[in-house]
């Protein structure tokens, strides 16, 4: 039988560990067994038990204290991840082999791991060899995505991971429960964005004609291919969590031998569900 994996990615502070904790609690309430693997060698604390912790293999602090290496925080983390890639046997032993495994991999936040370094791609390929069906879950902090040019930056980061890893990817806008009513209403347009309206918002800020043209090209490319959409994550709303889990399960065909339902919103009526979510929360 296949095994299942979520690769939880996103910039530092986007809520990856919080997402893992939330998903573990939600799955426990559903009677599902979910395990977590920490792959951040610079992690400090997390509020959930882990089946494997990369810090048992190597830690950033130990690398930085090694006088023969002389690495700073970023260089130390890259060194740790490259060391990890050369020691996948440690991960294989830690995971064991239990049929129907469902594992969340809490990944580091350094963007270079998903752009020009091969480590995460090598991890995906190794997991696939171990019969894992892998889905990327890319998180972006909703409090950051309040302006068009910041939103475009977030989309490009999500696209970088998608292109680099070549796996199905669900993009999630986190910390929706921390937004004010006004901010929730403002951010609604970013969940299923009209990139051409983003162009107008961004070009009003940019003074250089060259950058206006570049922004227009980027927005047009994203809109034409329809590659990036976001789902809202509100930790206080079980339905919000369940919708995200349904999308991921559908993507990796979890429970395909059971009577399986498609996610509640398909692409054609996704906007309607988003509108319903915001109407419910703004009216509170």
C-alpha positions in Angstrom: 0.0 0.0 0.0 1.2 3.6 -0.6 2.3 5.9 2.1 1.4 9.6 2.2 3.4 12.8 2.9 2.8 16.5 3.2 5.9 18.6 2.7 5.1 21.7 4.8 7.0 24.7 3.3 7.0 28.4 3.5 9.0 31.4 4.6 10.2 31.7 8.2 7.3 32.8 10.4 4.6 31.7 8.0 3.2 29.2 10.6 4.6 25.8 9.5 4.9 24.3 12.9 1.6 25.8 13.9 0.0 24.3 10.8 1.5 20.8 11.7 0.2 21.1 15.3 -3.3 22.2 14.0 -3.4 19.4 11.5 -2.3 16.7 14.0 -5.1 17.8 16.4 -7.7 17.9 13.7 -6.8 14.4 12.4 -6.8 13.0 16.0 -10.3 14.3 16.3 -11.2 12.5 13.1 -9.6 9.3 14.4 -6.7 9.4 11.9 -3.1 8.7 12.8 -0.7 11.4 11.6 3.0 11.6 12.3 5.3 14.6 12.2 9.0 14.8 11.2 11.0 17.9 12.0 13.4 18.7 9.2 14.4 22.1 10.5 17.9 21.8 12.1 17.4 25.3 13.7 14.0 24.6 15.3 13.7 25.3 19.0 10.3 24.3 20.4 7.1 22.8 18.9 3.9 21.8 20.6 3.5 18.3 19.1 5.4 15.0 19.4 7.7 14.0 16.5 8.5 10.6 15.1 11.9 11.9 13.9 13.9 15.1 14.5 16.7 16.1 12.2 18.5 17.6 15.2 19.2 14.1 16.3 21.4 13.9 13.2 22.8 17.4 13.0 22.1 20.9 14.5 22.7 24.3 13.2 24.3 25.5 16.5 26.8 22.7 16.4 27.8 23.6 12.8 28.1 27.3 13.7 30.4 26.5 16.7 32.7 24.4 14.5 35.7 26.6 14.0 36.9 24.6 11.0 33.6 25.5 9.1 33.0 29.1 10.2 29.4 29.2 9.0 26.8 31.8 9.9 23.1 30.9 10.4 22.1 30.5 6.7 25.3 28.8 5.7 25.1 26.5 8.7 21.5 25.5 7.8 22.4 24.8 4.1 25.3 22.7 5.4 23.0 20.8 7.7 20.5 20.1 4.9 23.2 18.9 2.5 24.5 16.6 5.2 21.0 15.3 5.7 20.7 14.6 1.9 23.8 12.5 2.2 22.4 10.6 5.1 18.8 9.7 4.0 19.4 6.3 5.6 18.8 8.0 9.0 15.4 9.1 7.8 14.6 5.7 6.4 15.4 4.1 9.7 13.4 6.7 11.6 10.3 6.3 9.4 10.4 2.5 9.5 7.9 1.0 7.1 4.3 0.9 8.2 1.6 0.7 5.5 -0.7 3.6 5.2 1.7 6.0 6.9 0.6 9.6 6.8 3.5 12.0 7.6 3.9 15.7 7.8 7.4 17.0 7.1 8.0 20.3 8.9 10.6 21.9 6.6 13.0 24.9 7.0 12.0 28.3 5.8 15.1 29.3 3.8 13.8 30.0 0.3 17.1 29.0 -1.3 16.3 25.4 -0.5 13.4 25.6 -2.9 15.0 27.7 -5.7 18.6 26.7 -6.6 19.6 24.0 -4.1 18.8 20.4 -4.9 18.3 19.1 -1.4 14.5 19.3 -1.2 14.1 17.8 -4.7 16.3 14.9 -3.6 14.2 14.4 -0.6 11.0 14.3 -2.7 12.6 11.7 -5.1 13.7 9.6 -2.1 10.3 9.7 -0.5 8.7 8.6 -3.8 11.2 5.7 -4.0 9.9 4.7 -0.5 6.4 4.6 -2.0 5.2 7.9 -0.6 2.7 10.0 -2.4 3.9 13.5 -1.8 2.0 16.8 -1.8 3.6 20.2 -1.2 1.8 22.5 1.2 3.2 26.1 0.8 2.2 28.5 3.5 2.1 32.3 3.3 1.3 34.6 6.2 -2.0 36.4 5.5 -0.8 39.4 7.5 2.0 39.8 5.0 -0.3 39.6 1.9 -2.1 42.9 2.4 -0.6 44.8 -0.6 -0.4 43.8 -4.2 3.3 43.8 -4.6 3.8 41.7 -1.5 1.2 39.3 -2.8 3.0 39.0 -6.1 6.2 38.2 -4.2 4.4 35.5 -2.2 3.1 34.0 -5.4 6.6 33.9 -7.0 7.9 32.1 -3.9 5.1 29.5 -4.1 5.8 29.1 -7.8 9.5 28.6 -7.2 8.8 25.7 -4.9 6.3 24.2 -7.3 8.6 24.4 -10.3 11.6 23.1 -8.3 10.0 20.1 -6.7 7.6 19.1 -9.5 4.9 17.8 -7.1 1.3 18.7 -6.6 1.1 21.7 -4.3 -1.6 23.3 -2.2 -1.1 26.9 -1.3 -2.4 28.1 2.1 -2.9 31.6 3.5 -2.3 31.2 7.2 -3.2 33.2 10.4 -6.6 34.2 9.0 -7.9 34.1 12.6 -5.5 36.9 13.6 -6.9 39.4 11.0 -9.4 42.1 11.8 -12.8 42.1 10.1 -11.6 44.9 7.8 -8.4 43.0 6.9 -10.4 39.8 6.2 -12.5 41.6 3.7 -9.5 43.3 2.1 -7.6 40.0 1.7 -10.6 38.2 0.1 -9.4 39.2 -3.4 -6.0 37.5 -2.9 -7.4 34.0 -2.4 -8.6 33.6 -6.0 -6.9 36.7 -7.5 -7.5 38.6 -10.7 -3.9 39.3 -11.6 -4.8 42.0 -14.1 -6.4 44.0 -11.3 -3.2 43.4 -9.4 -1.3 45.0 -12.2 -3.2 48.3 -11.8 -2.6 48.3 -8.0 1.1 47.6 -8.4 1.9 49.9 -11.3 0.5 52.8 -9.3 3.3 52.3 -6.7 6.1 51.6 -9.2 7.7 54.7 -10.8 10.0 52.9 -13.2 8.5 52.1 -16.6 10.8 49.1 -16.9 9.5 47.6 -13.6 5.9 48.3 -14.5 6.4 46.3 -17.7 8.1 43.5 -15.8 5.2 43.4 -13.2 2.7 43.3 -16.0 4.4 40.4 -17.7 4.6 38.4 -14.4 1.0 39.0 -13.5 -0.1 38.1 -17.0 1.9 34.8 -16.9 0.4 33.8 -13.6 -3.1 34.6 -14.7 -2.8 32.9 -18.1 -1.7 29.6 -16.5 -3.8 29.8 -13.4 -1.1 28.1 -11.4 -1.5 29.7 -8.0 -4.6 29.8 -5.8 -4.8 30.1 -2.0 -7.0 28.4 0.6 -7.6 30.3 3.9 -6.5 28.7 7.2 -8.4 29.8 10.2 -7.3 27.8 13.3 -10.5 28.6 15.1 -12.7 27.2 12.3 -12.7 23.4 11.9 -14.4 23.7 8.5 -11.5 25.8 7.2 -9.0 23.1 8.4 -11.1 20.3 7.0 -11.4 21.9 3.5 -7.6 22.2 3.3 -7.2 18.5 4.5 -9.7 17.4 1.9 -7.8 19.1 -0.9 -4.6 17.5 0.1 -6.1 14.1 0.6 -7.7 14.3 -2.9 -4.4 15.4 -4.4 -2.5 12.4 -3.0 -5.5 10.0 -3.3 -5.5 9.2 0.4 -8.1 6.6 1.2 -8.7 5.7 -2.4 -9.9 2.2 -1.4 -12.6 3.9 0.8 -15.6 5.8 -0.3 -13.9 9.1 -1.1 -15.4 12.5 -1.6 -14.0 15.3 -3.7 -13.1 18.5 -1.9 -16.1 20.6 -1.1 -15.2 23.3 -3.7 -14.1 22.6 -7.2 -12.3 25.2 -9.2 -15.5 26.5 -10.9 -17.3 27.2 -7.6 -14.3 28.0 -5.4 -15.0 31.7 -5.4 -18.5 31.1 -4.1 -17.2 29.1 -1.1 -14.5 31.8 -0.5 -17.3 34.4 -0.5 -19.3 32.3 2.0 -16.3 31.9 4.3 -15.7 35.7 4.4 -19.4 36.5 4.8 -19.6 34.2 7.8 -16.5 35.7 9.5 -17.0 39.4 8.6 -20.6 39.3 10.0 -19.4 37.9 13.4 
